Amino acid sequence: MDSILILDFGSQYTQLIARRVRELNTYAEIKPYNGNWREMLAAPPEDDEQGRVWKGVILSGSPHSVRNADAPSPDLSGVRGVLPVLGVCFGAQWLARENGGEVAASETREYGRAHLEHIATADPLFLGMTPGKQVWMSHGDTVHSSGPGTVITCSTRDVEFAGFAFENEPTWAIQFHPEVYHSDEGLTLLGNFVGGICGCAADWTPAHFVEETVENLRETIGDDQVVLGLSGGVDSTVAAVLLQRAIGDRLHCIFVDNGLLRLGEFDEVLEGYNGMGLKVTGVPAGQRFYDALAGLTDPELKRKAIGRVFIEVFDEESQKLEGVRWLGQGTIYPDVIESVSATGGPSVTIKSHHNVGGLPDFMKLAVVEPLRQIFKDEVRRVGRELGINPQLLGRHPFPGPGLGIRILGEVTLEKVVILQKADRIWIDALRDHGWYDKVWQAGTILLPVQSVGVMGDERTYEKAVALRAVSSTDGMTADWVDFPHAFLAEVSNAIINKVPGINRVVYDISSKPPATIEWE
């Protein structure tokens, strides 16, 4: 299997590079720049358990400056000149500095849209690309010289060394980020590198992932039993079907009602799994979660409390099953990225996820996560390959902590009931008006404020909710959806009139970044 290695220097965009390469039907794997990747590259394909054949290396961006003494600095001896290398942003600056070039602080931060006014269109990295197209810059340093034996391959109005190549080795460098959607022809550039320069065969598909994952699960789990937490969402469902295909009825699924689900969701989810052949046990446990959340207002403390009780319930339920040695989870790449560095590299923690970070010592189960290395859109493609109901695969992502992180401040049963009713109106309206399948994720947030209103000539002092809806492809970046004002007005009017306790509705127009999709 032709593969690309991505060395992680800590950029939050590193995983987007992997996603774009996989979009080209080529397997990509991320390793920390200071990890044991050299041994992996040196292993013969016949000795590689996944049959990977390494065809090229991409150097990621980084929050660090190459000018700092403690900046990441990999040892690429035996790689440069042997395998094609592409340096992106920090990777490009590091290549320039290592080659005796000059990297200096930018006079102004170069962040956002730029246009390639000059492109060496004969260079294999830029074949088929058009001068004048938009690219995305995100750096505080800039390359003033790339050193001897290099040639400039592209420039913008403000950045002369937007790209350069080495004349005597297959190494390229670009200052911009081709992996983000804001770079118009970024996928073309990556395709030129992966397919044209590295010669990858584009043979990594959802069918290949299913076959490989099922085989690995069988080998890893052996004859053991697995317990898995179902949420009714896409991730846990696809993980369950993969595990079922691998081990059959030795998979035991548990669906916990944490009291923080959407209105009627517990019964709807259990009904939805009928006919799928999964063994599912429903466990009402809402009061335990409310008790754990009492008095908590800090988002991280709430997440940790929900995660702790979630694990406790699972431990108790798994004790009722004989021979269970594994806990299956639907963890996907963005969960890992935002919680901890996915690779052990120097990336920044955004927020913790209840299903990331290991299990407490008292729970004697090993963790198996079939989806840990793929993105949400890839999960859906795998689900289609597995024949899962398209309606289930089309469900919006829903956070593991549920409404617990959509209620800002302390969580109480009263607030949950209010939010459930408002959220049902919002989601039903999206479906009724044909918006639901056009939106990546939508939800309602109960704000920790009250405001004055007037209803029936009487003064009210009640709660406010924020409506949230974003468009995205992978959850790593997202834009707010620009709905017609008349549609938003209709939803606002319905919520205020039908949900006692709410007298104000606002709409969130923040993108990710700088905001996240969820408020907590």
N, C-alpha and C positions, 0 to 999 in steps of 0.2 A: 504494500500500500504506500504509494508516494506521499510523502509528508513534509511539512514545513515546520521548523523549530522557530519559536518566537522567544527571544530572551527579554525577560521582564525587568525593567529598570524602575518600576513603580508607578507608571502612568495609569490613570483610571481608564484610559482608552486602549490599553493593551489587549483586553479581551474583545474589543471591537475589531481589532486586527484579525484575531482568530476567527471571529464570526464571519468577516468578509472573505477570508480565505476558504472557509468551509462553504460559503455561498457559491464558491467556484468549484464545489464538489471535490475539494482537496482537504485532507485531514491536516489540522494544525494543532500543535501542542505548545503550551506555555511553560517555561521553566525560569526560575530566578537566575539572574545573570551569574550569581555566585554559588549555584547549586551543582549537582553532579551530572549535568547535561553532557559533559564531554564523554563520559563512559557510555551514555546512551547513543551518542552519535557514532562511537567507535564500534559498537556491537554489530556483528554481521546480521543481515535481515533474517537469516534462518534461525538465529538465536533470539530474535525479538518476539516476545509472546504475542504481539499484535501484528507482526509482519511488516513493521514500518521501514520504509526506505527513505532516508533523509536526503532531500534534494536541494534545500536552501535554508537560509537563516535570515530572520528579520529582527532588527534591534529596535526596541520600543522607545517611546518617549519617557519622560521622567519629571517629577516635581523638583529634582535636583538641578543644580547648575554645574556644567563641566568645569567651571572655573574654581569650584570649591575643592579643598583638599580632600574632603571625605566623599566626593562624588563617586558613584558606581564606576568601576573600571574593569571590564571583563578581560580575560585572557583568550584572544581569538587565534592564537597560534595553531596552525594545523587546520584552521577553518577558512580564513581569508586566503584566497588564491586556490582553494580546493573546492569549496561550495560557493554558489552565488550568495552575496550578502546585500541586504537593503537596510540602510539606517534611516529611521524616521524621527524627525525633530531632535530630541536629545541624542538619539543614535547617530544622526548626521553630524551634530556638533562634536560628539566624541570622536568620530572618524576623522573629522577635520583637525582636531587638536592632536590626535595621535599621529597624524601625518605631518605635523609641524606647521599647521595652519594657525589662523588667529580666530578666536572666539571671544567676543566682547559683549558687555551689557548693552542692550538696545537703548537708544535714547528715549524711545517711547515703547511701551509694551505692545508687541505685535500679536494681537489677539483678535480673531474673527475673520471676516471675509477679505480675500485678496484675489487678484486675478493674474494668471500666468501670461505675461505679455510676450515672453520669449520662450520657445520650446525647441529643443534639438529633436525635431520630429523623426530624424533618421536613427536616433538612439533606440535600441530595442525596448527600453523601459517606457518610452513615450509614443510607441507606434499607435496610430489611430487617434491620437489626442489632438485637441484643437486649441490654438493660441487664443487667449482672451477668456477662457473658462474660469469659473470660480473655484478657489481652493480655500481650505480652512487653516489659519495660522493660530498657534497657541504657545508662545515662548517669550521669555524675558531676555534671552541672549540671542545673538545673531552671528552668523559666520561671515567674517571679513576676508578670509583667505582659506582655501581648502588644502594648501600645501602643494609641493611639487608632484608632478605626474598625474594631475587631475585636470578635468575640463568641466566648465559650467554647462549644465544641461537645461536649466530653466531659470527664469528670473521673474520677479514681480516689479511693480513700480518702486517699491521701497526695499526689496530684498534681492540683491544681485545674486547671491549664492542660495537661491531657493532650491536648487538641486545641482549636484555635481557627481561625476563618475571618475573612477580610477582607470588609467589608460592601460595598465599591465595586469589587471586582475578583474574578475567579475564582481566588482563591488560598486554599489550605487548609494547615494545619499539624497534625501529630500527634507527640506525644512518644514514642509506642511504635512497635514494629516490626511492621507487618502482614505483612511478607514471610516471617517465620519461622512454622513450624508451631505453635509454642506460642501464637500469637495465634489464638484459635478462629475468629473471623470475619474474619481478615485478608484472605482472598481475596475475600470479599464486599465489603469496603471498596475494595480495589484494582479490583474489577470495577465498582463504582459510579463510581470516578474515570475509569477507562479507557473503559468503555463508555457510562456515563450522562453524565458531565460532559464528557469529551473527544469522545465520539461516534465512537469507533473501530469499524470494521465487523467486527472479528474474522475477518479473511480470511487470516491467516498460519498455514498448516498444514504438516505434513510434506510433503505433495505440492507445496506452493508452495516450500518450502525446496529440495526435490530439483530442481525445474525451474529455480529461480533459480541454485542452486549449479552445476549441470551447465552452464548457459549461461555463467556467469562463468568456469568452468574452461576451457571451450573457447576463450573469448576471451583468457584469460590465457596459456594454454599454447601456443595456436596449433598448429603442426605439430611441436612438439618431442616428445621422448621423456621419460618420467618413470620414476624408480626409487623404489619405496616399500618401507618395511620392514614386513612383516607379523609380528605376534606371536601370532596365533591368537585374540586378544581381540576384543571388540566394536568398539572404536574404529578400529583399523587395518583391520578387515574392511570396515566401512561406508565408511571413506575410500577403500579400494581399489575397491569396487563403484561408488561415485560417480565416481571417476576413470575407471574402465573404461567407464562409460556415456558419459562425456564424450569420451574419446580412444581407446577400443577397445584394440587390441593394441599401442599405443604405450606402454602401462603395463607395466613390468617389476617384479614383486614378488620381494623377497628376504626369506627367513626365516632369521635368524641363531640358531644354537644357542649361546648364551653360557655354557652349562654351569650356568646358574642357573635353568633351567626346572623345572617340576614333573615328577614321575616319568613317563617315557614320553611327555612332551608333544611333543617334536620330531616323532616319527613320527605321533602322533595328529593334530597340526595339519596336517601335509602331506597326510595322508589326508583330512582334513575339507574341504580345498579342492578335492579332486577333483570334477569336475562343475560347478564354478562358472565355468569359462571363464577363470580367472585364470592368467597365466603366472607360476609360482612356482618359485624356485630355493632349495633348502636349503643352508645353509653351516655346517658344523660348525666352531666356533671357541672351544670351551670353554677350552682350555688357555691361549689368549691372555688371556682375562679373568682366569683364576686367577693368571697371572703378574703382571698389572697390579694385582691386589688384594693381593698378598703383602705382609704387614706393615702393612696399613692397618686402622685400627680406627675412625677418625672417620667418622660417617655421610655427611657432605658430601663428604669425600675419596673415599669408596667410590663414591658416586653419580657424581662427576665422572670417576673412573677408568673406570667402566662406560660412561658416556656417550662418553668419548674413544675407547675401543676400538671401541665400537659404530660411531662415525663413521669410524674408520680402516678397519674391515671394509667398510663401505658404500662408502667411496671406492675401495677396491681392486676391489670387485665392479662398481661403476658404470663403472670404467675399461674393463671388458671389453665394455661395451655401447656401441654407436655412436650418437651424436646425443643422448645424455642430457644435459639441461640443468636438470632439476628433481628435487628430492628431495621426495617426498610423505610426509606424516606424519599420524598419527591424533591429534594434539594436540587436547584439548578444554578447555573453559573452566576447570574446576577445576585442571588442570595449570598453566595460565597464572597463575591467581589466586594459587596457593600458591608460585609461583616468583618472580614479579615482579609489580608492579602491572600489571593487564591493560590499563590505559588510559594509563599514564604518570602516574597520580595518586599521592597520598601514602599508598598502602596499604603494609602491612608484609609483608615476605618471610617465608614459613613454612619452605619447603624448596625446593631446586632439583629440577627434573625433567630427565631425560636428554634429552628431546626439546623442551626449551624454551630459548630464549636465543640462537638463531643458530648458525651453523656456523663452524668455523675457516677462516682465510684460504686454507689449502691446498686446501680442497674447493670446487671451482669449480661449485657447484650452487646454484641459487636454491631457496627452500623454498615449497611449496604445502601449505596445511593447510585442507582443506575443512570441518573440524569445529571450528575454533578458537573459534568464537563460540557453541557450544551445549553443553548439559549432557548427562550420561550418559543420563538418562531420555529426553531429546530424541533422542540418538543412536539409542537402541533404537527409537523411533517412526519415525525416518527409515529404519532398517534394515527394519522391517516394510513400510514403503511401497515399498522396493526389492525386496521379496520374498525376503529372506535367510532361511535356515533358522532357525526359532524356537529350536531347541536351541542353535545357535551364539549367537544374540542373548541367550539367557538365561544365558550364562556369567558368572561373577562377575568383576569387575575384578581385574586382576593387575598389579602395578607393573612398569614398564619395566625397572628394575634387577633384577627377579625376586627369587629367594631371597637375593640379595646384601644386601638390606636387611631380610631376615627372619632373618638370622644376625647377632646382635649381637656386635660385635667382629670379629676377623680371619676372612676367608672362606677355607676350605680344602676340598679335594675330600671329605675324610672327613666334615666337617660337612654339606656339601651332601647327601651320600648319606643320612646320618641324618635330616636334615630332610625330604628327599623321601619317605622311607618313612613318617614320622610324619604328614606332611601328606596323603598318599594315604589313610591310615586315617581321618583327620578328614573329608576331603571325601567319601569313599565312605560314611561313616556318615551324613552329612547327606543324601545322596541316598537311601540305603536307608531312612531313617526319615521321608522326605517333607519335610525341612527345607530342602533346597538352594534351591528356588525361592522360599522365604519369606524368605531371607536376602539382604541386599544384597551382602555380601562376607565371606568367611571365609578364614582362613589359619592357619598354625602358625609360631611364632617360636621359634628356638633361642636360649636364654638363655646369657649368658657366665658361668654359675655351675655348680658341681657340688654335689651334696648326698649325704649318707649315706643308704643304703637297705639293705634286707635281702632277699635272694633265695635261697631254698633253704637257709636257716640260715647264709648267708654274707653278710658285709658287702660292700656295693657303694659306690662313690663315683663317680657318673656324672652325666650332663647332665640339665638340666630344659628342658621346652618349655612355652610358653604357647599356649593355643588362643584364637583371636580370631574373633568373628562379630558383625556389626553389622547393624542395620536402618537404611535411609536411602532417600531418593528422588533425591538429586542429589550425594551425596558431600560436600556442604558441611557438613552436620551429621549426626550419627549416634548411635544408641543401641545399647548392647550387648543381645544377644538373651538373654532369660531362658529357657534350656532347662530341661526337667525334670532334676532331679539324677540320676535313674537313667540317663538318656541320657548325661550327662557322665561318670558313673562307668563306663559301658560303654566309652566311647571311651578314657578314661584307662587302663583295664585292658588294652584291646587294644594301645595304643601301648607300654605298659611291657613287656608280654609278648612283643610281636612285633618291637620295634625295639631291637637291641642297642645299648647306650650311653646309654639313657634310663631313669631310675628315678623321675622325678617329673614330673607334669603339673599345670599350673595353668590357670585360666580368667580371662581379662581382662574385668573389669566396668567399664571406663572408657568414658565417652561422648566424643563430639567436638562442640564443645570440652568440656573443656580439652585432652583428649588428641587425637591424630590417629588415623586408622584404622590406618595402619602405625606400627610402633614406631620406624623410622628414616626 
